[in-house]
Amino acid sequence: MTYNASNAAVSPSSWHGVSAVAHTHKIRFASQTDVGIKRSHNQDACSTQLATDERLFTSIGHVFVVADGMGGHAVGEKASAKAVRDIPLIYRKHVATEGPEAAVRRAFEETNNGIYEIGANNPEFKGLGTTCAALFLRPEGAWIGHVGDSRVYRIRGEKVEQLTFDHSWVWEIARRQGLDPDELGDFKRNVIIRSLGPEAEVEPDVEGPHPVEPGDAFLICSDGLTNHVRPEELGAVVAVMPPAEACAFLIELANLRGGSDNITCLIVQVPRGDGNTADDLTPKAKPGAFIRLVRWWGKTITWPITLLVAGGLLVALSVWLNMERASPVLWGSAFALAAVGVLGGLALLVIQFRLRALDGGGESASDRELHIYKTHAIDISAALVQRFAEEEQAARKALEERRLVLDTAAVGKWAELAESKAKAGEWGPTLRARCQALQLCAAVLNKNQNKNEEFKPNWTTPHRPLNNGPLPPAE
């Protein structure tokens, strides 16, 4: 089932993907959400709000949101649906006047207030809550808003970088002890210590702007995906497959490996700028020496300072001319130019500070501390291909044992393509073909899995730790 990008929530096993204008280039995106193997209801939701022209991209940008509801069937669905609907709306309402950082923070805080009020005023919605991860693509870069353990990854080159900190018990313990969260194993891994809704106040993480380079891809997902697919696998799949194909494959792979929770995957891909678009094919003229000098001066010295210094010198000149009893016209002209310089410099300073505030709280991208919480190497190699091939063989065996019908001709065609590309040493196309073959097998097997839901809320006590405050008591 397809759905409009403006919808607040999506149906189980649905996806969409289109192209949209992003500054002078196009982005590609796709999203898919699935109920999983163990659950009977999908409490995940996602939404996309695209800037449809250059003006809207410059002032607002593109907004992508994923939420994972908690607290029971209808309760969790209500919270996640409200989050993916309200956060983009509140952000768009305030970003022009407050700037992206303040608008993102306000969007999360006001959405939390709305969800909390529903839970507080309706006993049947006790425990209403949701995690939420949001990506805001703007001209200055990518902003991240985040609460909970849904994640945002950036895939760049041969690395996959986690741009969000899991608000979970295990990640908080690891932070305080200076450890890698993976070193603590499964110790209270699914216990969430911060989310939207359970409490009257929330402290969202708002970070950015992360620089965006040609070829970058962003993955926003719920923990139903990351519980079953390793980050390096996520990065490799996103690197070799178009967004819609990657979403579909990752959903099936997570379900094949257990599908213990609802699964949502949203992928945003920035073009590489390798000549595949009209903009890339347009020759870029090299600026002349004078233009380069003007740009250097404006960046290094800055024009407000230049005008203020020039104005000050002209004030001194007008005073000297007056003392020397020069022509009133001469010293008056000097004084008028001085006034223009000083007032113009002050006006430019005010405008500059205002623009910087709108672009990120008065700090440039180089001044802000940008966090990359974990980095994993992407190794698109024979070893990864072999791993997926072994899973395909295991899935085929399970299908035969259960006497389920598989389109063996289609699977065989992808397998043959994978083998031919492997012989040529083209591991990217090999991996993509192997993923397609595995997906065909997994889809049939997953479709015939029996639901056996075990609902265990993953939100915890009403006492949320702020900064380095005490953790909630272990149960």
N, C-alpha and C positions, 0 to 999 in steps of 0.2 A: 504494500500500500504506500503510495506517495502522499505527501502532505505539504501544505504551504509553509514557507520558512517563517512566517509570522505566527504560526500556531504556538501556543504556550507549552503544549506537551505532545508527545507522539504515541502512536499505538505500538504495541509489541510487534517486533519483527518488521519494523518499517524503516525506510531510509529515504534520503533525498540528497541531491547534489547538483549544483549549477556553477556557472562562472559569474563573477561580479567585478565591477570596476574597482580597482584599488590604486589610488593615485594615478600613475601613468601606465600601470600594468593591470593584469587580471589575476585574481586568485581563483583557485579551484577548491571546493570543499565538498564534503559529504558527511552524513551522520547516519547512524543506525542504532536502534535500541532493541533489546530482546529480553524476554522474561527469564531466560535461563532454563536449566533442566530441573532444578529443585523447587522453584517458586511457582505459585499459581497466579500471582498478580505482579505486574510490573510497577514498581514504585520509583523507577528512574524517569527522568524527563530531560529534554534538551531543546534549545531554541537557537535561532540564528536571526540576527537583525543586520541587514546589509545596507551600506551606503550606496545608493543607486546612482550617484553622480559625483563629480570631483568636489563640488562644494560641500556636500554632506560628508564625504570622506575626510575633508580637511577639518571640518568643525566637529564631527562626531566619530567617524570611523566605523569599522565593522565590529559587531558584538556577537560572541559565541558563548553559550552557557550550558553547562551540564550539572544536574542535581540528582542526588540519590536520597530518596525519602526514607524516613525511619518512623517507627511507632505503630505498625499495623497496616493492614491493607489500605483502606480508604484514607486513613490518617497520613501515611507516608506519601501516597499519591497526591493528596491535597497539598502537602507542604512543598513537594518538588515542583508541582505544576505552578504554584504561586511564585516560587523562586525564579523559575525560568521566564515567567511572564513579567514580574515586577522589576527585577534587576535591570533589564534593558530599558524599560520605560522610565524609571527614576533616573538612571544614568543620562539618558538622552535629554531629560528635562533640565538637568543642572549643569551639564558639562560646559556649555557655552559661557556661563557666568562664573563657574567655580573652578574650572580646569579639570583634567581627567582624574587626578589622584583624589581630590575631594569628592568628585561626583561618584567615583567607584565606591569609595568608603560610605558615602551617604546612601547609595543604592543598597548595599549590603545591610547597613544598620536599619534603614526604614523597612526593608523586606523582613528582617528579623522581627521588628516591632509588630508588623502585620501578622506574621505567623504565630508569634507569641500570644497576641490578643485572641486569636481564634482558639488556641489551646486553653488559655486561661478562662475564657467565657463559655466553653463547651466541654463539659466533663467527658463526653464520649470521645473527644479528641485529645485526651491527656497523653502526653508524650510526643505530640506533634513536632517533627523536626526534619531537617534535611541537611546534607552536605551540599556544597556548591563550589564549582570552579568556573571562572569566567575569563575569557580572553578578549581584550579590546585592542584591535589593530588600528593604529592611527599613523599619520605622517611621521611623527617623531619616533615611532617604534611600537612595541607590544607591551601593554599593561596587563597585569594579572591581578584578579581579585579572587580570594580563596578562603573558605572555611570548611574544615572537615578533612576527609581522606580521599576525595576525588582528586585527580591529578592533572597537571598540565606539563607536557613534555615538548621540548624543541628538538627536532631532528635536523642536524646540520653536519654536512660532510660525513665523516665516519664516527660521529658521536651522537648519542641521545642524552639529552640533559633534562633533569627533572627541575622545573622552575617553581614547584610548590613544596611546602613543608607539611607533612601529614600531621594533622592535629589528633594524634592517637597516643594512647598510653605508651606504647613501645618507642615511638619517635621522641616523645618528650623525655623519657628515661634516658634514651641514647644521647640526646642533646646535653643533658645535665652531666652525664658521665663521660662525654667526649668520645662516644663510640659510634660505630656504624650500626644503624638499626638492624641490619641483617645479622649482626653478631649476637643479637638477643633472641634469635629464633622466632617462634610463634608466641612468645610471652605476651599475652593480652594484646595481640596485634590488631584485633577488630574492635577494641574498646575506644570509642571516640570521646575526646575530652572537650571538643568545641564544635558546635553546629548551629544552624539557624533555627530558632524557634523555641527550644526548651527553656531558655532564660530571657529575661527582659532586656539584657544588654549582651552584645557580642563584640568581639574584637577581631575584625577581619584582617587578613594579611593583604596589603595592597602594595605591589612592587612594580617598578618600571621607570622609564621605558627601556625594555630590552631591545637592543638594536636588531633590526630585521634585515637579512641579507638575501640576495637572489638565491633561490633553491631551498630556502628554509621551509620546513613543514612543522606544524604544531598539532599535537594530539591531546585532546581533552577527553578524559574517560572516568568512569566510576570504578570502584574497587572490584566490581565483578569481572572486569577485564584483567586488572593487574594482579589479582589473586591467582590467576592461572597462566598468564603469559608474561615472560620475563622482559624487562626493559630492552635488552639488546635484541630480542626477537621482535618486539614492537617496532624498534627503530629500523631493523632490516626490512621488515614487511612494508612499512611506510615509504622507505627509500626506493623500493623497486616496483611498487604497484600504484596505480592511480588511486585517489582517495576513495571512490566508491568501491572499487575492488578490494582495497585494503580493509575497509570497514567490514565488508561482508565476510572476508576470510577470517579476520580476528575474532568476530563474533562466533563463527562456527568452531574455530580452534579453542576458544575458551569453553564453549559448551562440550566439545569433545573431551576436554580435560576435566570435566566435572560440572561446569555450569552451576556452581553452588549459589549464585546470587544473580540478580538482574544485571545486565551488561549494557553499557552505553559507550559508544565510540564516536568521536567527532574529529575529523581530520581537516586541517586547513593547509593548503599548499601554495607557496609563493613561487612565481615563475622563475626560471633560472636566468633569464635574460640572455639566452644563447642563440638568438636569431629566429625563434619560433613565433614571434608576434610582430605585428606591424611596427610597434614602437622600437623593438630591438633592431629592425632592419633600417630604421631611419638614421642616416649618418649624423654623428654628433660633431659639430664644428669645434675646433680647439679655440678657446678664448685668446684674444691678443694680449700683449704685454701690459697695456694700459688697464684692461679689464681685470687681469690677474692682480695688478698692483692695487686697484680699487678694492677688490675682494679681500686681499691680504690686510690692507689698512683697516677696513671695516671690521675684520675679525680680530686683529691684533690690538689696534689702538682704540677702536670703536668710534663711531661718528658722534655720539653724544659728548664724549670726552673731547673730541676734536673741536666741536662747536663751542664748548665751554672754555677751552683754552684760548681759542681764537677770539672769543668774546672778551675774555679777560685782557688779552693783549690790546684789543681795540679800545677798551676802557682806559687803559694806561696811555695809549696814544692820544685819545681825545683830551685827557687831562693835561698831558704835556703840551698839546697844541694850544689849549686854552691858556696855559701859563705863559707860553711864548707869544700870546696875543695874535695868534694866527687868525685867518679869516673865519668869522662865525659859521659860514657855510661849510668850511673845511672841517673844523672840529665838531660841528653839529652832525655832519654826515658820518664822521668816525664814531661818534657817540651812538647814533641811530643803528649803525651796523653792529656795534658792540651789544646794544640791547637785543637786536635780532639774534645774534650768536648765542648770548646767554639764555634768552628765553627759549630759543630753538633747542639748545642742548638740554635744558631742563625738561622740555616737553618730550624729547626723544628718550630721556632716561625713564620718565614715567611710563611711556609706551613700552619700552623694553622690559621693565620690571613686570608690567601687566602681562605681556606676552609670555614671559618666562613662567609666571604664576599659572597661566592657562596651560602651558606645556608640561608642567610638572612641579608645582609648588615652589618655583623660584630656583630650581636646581637644573643644571644641564645633565644630559645622560652620563657624561664623564664624571660629574660630581657625585652622583647618587651611587649608593652601594647596591649593586645588583647581585642577587643571590642565585647561584646554581647549586641546588642542594645535593644532587648526586649526578655523576657523569658515568656513562657506560660506553664502552667501545662497540661499534657495529662491525661485525666480521662476516661479510657476505662471502662465504667460502664453501668448500666441499663438505666440511663438517656440519654446517648448518643445514645444507641441502640434504645430507644423509639423515639428519635427525628428523626432518619432516617426511622423508621417504619412508623411514621406519614407522612413523605414526600412520602413514597412509596404508602400509602393509597390514598393520595391526587393525586398522579400521576395516579394511577389506575382509580380513579373516572374521571379524565380528559380524559383518554383514552376511557372510556365507553361513556362519553358524546359525544366524537367526532367519536365514532364508529371505532376506530383504532384497528387493530389486535395485540394482545399480546400473547406471548407464555406462557400461564397461567400455563402449566405443569412445565416448567423450573422455573418460579417464585415461584410456590408452593413448589417445591423441596428445593429451597434455604431457603424459609420461614420456612419450617418444620425443616430443619437443624438448623436454628437460634433458634427456639423454644426449640429444644432438648438440644442444648448447653447452652441456658439460664437456663434451669432447673438444669443443672449440675453446674451452676455458672462459666462456662468458657466464660468470657466476650470477650476475644480476638477472638476466633473462632466464637462467636455469632455475633460480629460486622462485621467480614469478610463476613459471610453468608448474613447478612442483607444488606450489601453494594452490594453484587452481585444481590440480588433480586431487590433492588432499581435501580441499573444500567440497568437491563433489561427493566424496566418500563420507565426509563428516556430516554433510547436510542430511543425507538419508538416514544415517545412524541417529543423529540428534532429533530428527523429526519423530522417531519411533521410540524415544526414551519415555519412560513412565514418570509422571510427576510424583514427587514424594517430599512435599514441603515440610521443612522444619523451621518455623519462624522463631528467630532469636534476635530481639532488638539489639542493635549495636551502639545505642547511645547510653550514657552512663549518668552518674549522680548530678543533681542540680548545682553542685559546687564546681565551677569551672576555674582552673588555674589561670591567672593572668601573669604574664612575664615569668618570674621565677617563684610564683606562689606555690603553696603545697598542692600536691596531687590529691585527687579524690581517694578515699580509702579503698584498698583492694577488697574484692568480694571473695 
